[in-house]
Amino acid sequence: MTAMRYVTVLLLLFSGLAPSAASDAEAFRQAGIEPVVAPADFLAFVTDLQLGRDEMDAADLLLEDYATGMRQVLADLRVKQERDRERLDAALDGRIRLSADAIRELRLSLRMAVRESWKVADERLQEMIEWGTLLSTANSETQSNAVGRLHRRVYLTGHGRAGLVDVCELAADAEELEDIDEAALRAALATYEQSISTTARDDALAVREAKITDAIASLQRDAAARASLQRASAERWRIRMAVQDAAIAAITSLLKTSNDEASRKWIDRVNAAFFPSACNPLDAAIATNWIAKNGDAAQAARSQVCIADSMERLRTLRSEAVALLREGRKLGVDLDHDAASLVSEAMDVRMQYLRNSGERSVLEREMYDCVIRLLSDGQKAAIRRILAVGH
């Protein structure tokens, strides 16, 4: 049996778990349980470990054991949270009488239950890694690289202001990089790939812990603790982003030598991934795409003019917002966080960011209104439905 045949067998084994895994992943996300290893992540991991046919059955059992254990974590968390939530709802509805302190304790209990589930999720992931490497006959460097790539897939989960984004994955999805020599791209990302693999896990766990620590401090009305946490998280973000920025700059330098338009698209893609609050999907652009497929020629032409007339101004405002968000981190604050006002040193930049946010919101609304002006009520309703469901 060839190596390719091994991979085919794995695909067949794990694809049977995929439908339930997809629904499980959404349930885990809603419950706040992390990290979670999807079947595709595990498949890539055991492929990187170069497992042979003698290890296939054991690998299959390993994934089944992991899935069973994680579903039990979710079930246990739901039981605990439902019990506390029922009491909290009853107290808030006036069906039972609880003191303010008792209500606060219930809210804290709901948070702490999630934290307990994290411990089990961490243990399950570590068990998977340990058993997977034990099954592998590959050398220690290959195994180490496999673990690093698994950490990147599991912990660098995509777009978000925490900066837990894998630039390698971002580049892999970027159409604007198609003309870049593959060897040059790999060379540009080589140092980054090694570095981020060693820090992805610790960074993600720090972000995870900061979220719940801040939530608890908020419930306890501990402003000093929240401000201190903002400063610590901002410093860690800056260290993480220094690594990300080096990789982003390396790719940008390759693009600037060949295609300015591609370079612009790449930076837009990067900003959308790392600064989603400032570079969110544009409703006017979504509406324009719908009109191009479903509207008439006059409506399509009008929508294109609306976008073209305001896009440069919007891009300028978005660039300013990104710069302000970065400046905020230097001053020890995430300007998008509800605790940002607690860090007095960042007050001026926060006010600038709020003004920028207001200008962006007004301009985006004007662009949207311009785009849909020639549409019928039915067409407008169709676009509103698309925006409501997010696609």
Secondary structure, DSSP 8 states (H G I E B T S, - for coil): --HHHHHHHHHHHHHTTHHHHHHHHHHHHHHT------HHHHHHHHHHTT--HHHHHHHHHHHHHHHHHHHHHHHHHHHHHHHHHHHHHHHHHTSS---HHHHHHHHHHHHHHHHHHHHHHHHHHHHHHHHHHHH--S-HHHHHHHHHHHHHHHH--SS-TT----HHHHHHT-GGGTTS-HHHHHHHHHHHHHHHHHHHHHHHHHHHHHHHHHHHHHHTT-HHHHHHHHHHHHHHHHHHHHHHHHHHHHHHHHHHTT-HHHHHHHHHHHHHHH-TTTS---HHHHHHHHHHHHS-HHHHHHHHHHHHHHHHHHHHHHHHHHHHHHHHHHTT--TTSTTGGG-GGGHHHHHHHHHHHHHHHHHHHHHHHHHHTTS-HHHHHHHHHHHHHT-
